[in-house]
Amino acid sequence: MVTGTAVATSKRQLGNAISTVSARDIQNSTATSVDQAMSGKIAGAQISQNSGNPAGGISVRLRGISTVVGSSDPLYIVDGVIVNNSSDQLLDLGGYSQNRMVDINPADIDHIEIIKGAAAAAIYGSRASNGVVQLFTKRGKAGKPVVNFSTQFRSNSLRKKLEYNEYPFRFTNTTVTDLSQTAVERYDYQSDIFRGAIGTENNISVSGGTENTQYFMSGSFLGNQGIVNGSDFKRGGGRIRVDQTLNKWLKATFNFNYSLSGSKEIPNGGINEAYGALTGFIFSNNFINPQPDPVTGIYPSTAPIAILSRTNPLEAVNRFDFSQKTSRVIGNLQLTTTPAKGLSVNYILGYDNSTQLGTGFIPVGNTTPSYNQGYSRRADRIALLLNNDLNVAYKTKIGSSIESSTGFGATAQTEHVNSSSITATQLGPVSQVASNGATILSVENRSVLNILGFYLQETLGFKDKLFLTGAIRNDAASVFGSNERWQYYPKASVAYILSEEGFWKNSSLATVIPSLKLRASYGQSGNLTAIGPYDRITSYSTVSVGGLPGIASPGLLGNANIKPERQIEKEVGIDASFLNDRLGLEFSYYQKDVEDLLLQANLSLSSGFISQFQNIGNMTNKGLEVLLRGVPVKSKNLQWTSIVNFSINKNKVFDIPGGLVTFSNGFGAVAAVNGYALGTFYGASFARNADGSLLLTTGGLPQVERVGRTSAGQPTGATLLKVIGDPNPKWTGSFINEVSVGNNWSFRAQLDASVGGDIFNFTKRVGDRDLYGGLKGYEAELKGEVPKGTSAALFPIFENWIEDGSFLKIREVSVSYAMKPQFLKGNNMRVTLSGRNLFSFDNYSGFDPETNAAGQSNAVRGFDFVEVPIPRTIALALNLSF
């Protein structure tokens, strides 16, 4: 087991928690990406899909959020090589973006190891504050060639529709006192936007070799339609791995993976998106027929007022063209030598290069006012990540009862990112290229990040039952100034196998609890993702002044004295087994303190600048994790295994200057407030009487609470803002059951639960408004069940749109039948019927309580604004091995 160091370490020796996901778990998940397949299988991890788009992004949070403006995604390592998982958005598609983990074929993964604590920083330092996810790919074995082939057909469908307005009348005008109505026909836009989609996936691999040479080769193709008309995702690729023993003391490994992916995108949400299909739907009044004129083919405007109008949603689906392509190569060369007894030296050269290209086109004469004269965009991004790692390990015995394991090494990492874009509006009538626009904006960025690090680690084992580990990492990253560039990160842990003591073995305890391990760990790590490579520098830009080159002063003042955010984590835990290993327990409690948060502080206007990155504010995460694994039934022909994951994480920010920071991509309704969790909903609330009931106007309308009251007791003055909700769940958990019957049948089911997180339903806020009124909630006003004007009065009261996001989901269900048919000459064949995201038991009125309009944002979570819903998937798979 490799656990955050380059030298294999037994889980027995670890003082920190580690989780493992097997190839079988991945295979049974019906997932199209590795991070999606991990959902619900790791205690202490919140893994959520931000969008149901077939290439939609996944958020992975291990033990909560560790930064405000940086990335909280863990560090991903494939076969010892750090890989890029950035989620840059080349096109303005709304809040979501793709993870680059989508480029890796899950069928190539042998197993995954997840380290959640700061102990992961033993050799990865300032890149590992959010934990480490290590992927180990399949390799060949000595023997005759083995061929594995799998094919899968899947069906994707919309699990739930929004309840829409079906009332056959509308108000004749907006005057509050005029209740006259006009008969209208209502249209179900959702039936025209969504579809039943299909997908296929095919994988083939060949492996084998001799005692000195082993090989593994694979090829794959995935084609998956999205549930929004016109959207899809395709991925093809291949991988080859060769393990070669050159002589008794030298081994080499070569790994090469190539993938080419492409997606047809439908703009589908986002706070300010004017041309999205789903924003067009929610900003429409559904008494307007969205279909194009049968003669001219022209789409009608479906929005009621021009100032807030969005595109006709069917035109966005059928006429707009947005696509992205990614070509990616991941490779490595590893050399391992054992020049002396107990001594090993490992060198890794890693390479990860991805080239992304995005194009977007909106034709002239569309229904989007801001782009009525056409829109074209071309953007590209090339990211190159090079890793050089040298690791030395020495194992020896000290006397008869002490084993020593010493590791030290160095790493040099370089990341080059080049991106450019050209965006044009006011296009010619026939051309789609951006260079044909009357108004053209071009942008180019280049950056280089260099990291140099050294580490030293020592583990002492006493009689194979007490293990002490200490380590230190020294890191330098080019994003920081010379004064704060070098940072030290210490680590210490202890693991004590109490059940190995003689008094335990000789007592009745050994029969009840045959294995008991106590562990504790302490570690520090850094985070350098909160700032860009050059944010420490005051960067001036060139402008044209009367046709001559000039210089424009930036709004951001540089700061050469900023330093990495520092995470300090303490963890204690117990690992135990009971009833002859039929029941296992893993328990961890942790406290993760984050110091020196990097935030943009507002500056005095007299400085000539607007803001500056400074180390201000702190954050803490406290939580516990429980993993229970049991085998209730175990016989010759029947085995039943159950797994329970349970996690609690409590987040809090403090020492924020001014008491709070609000975030623009949450409409100012999301904030970091001292004493509360990051991402707390902060906004206007209901004005209430002393007994808690709503304080209504004389017309019976609700009111916004304000800072003062008149002599008559009515709200007056500025709007009173306060904490109105928390998107962070009180606890999360999963319940997994696997049953095997004989040698043929196997069944698997996984339930995922999240309890207590709130959601800001901005979708409902817009759809229930009188200006649009396309959702069910507006019917009450039309029917006279509430006073006319109620929807307008509720619109600014953010408290009204906070809903409970708790859910219990049937995440995965599968049934498999294995056989050895004669036509395969006794080799293996397995047929599997599976489902994913089948049902959700929740009280949420939106599409899905898991999606998030702000994508992978740390601060803005639980914000719903018509993202593509996560689809229900049914799949039929065939696996052959011969």
Summary of the structure (lengths in Angstrom):
residues: 882
radius of gyration: 29.0
end to end distance: 28.7
largest distance: 96.0
contacts: 3147
relative contact order: 0.13
helix: 11%
strand: 51%
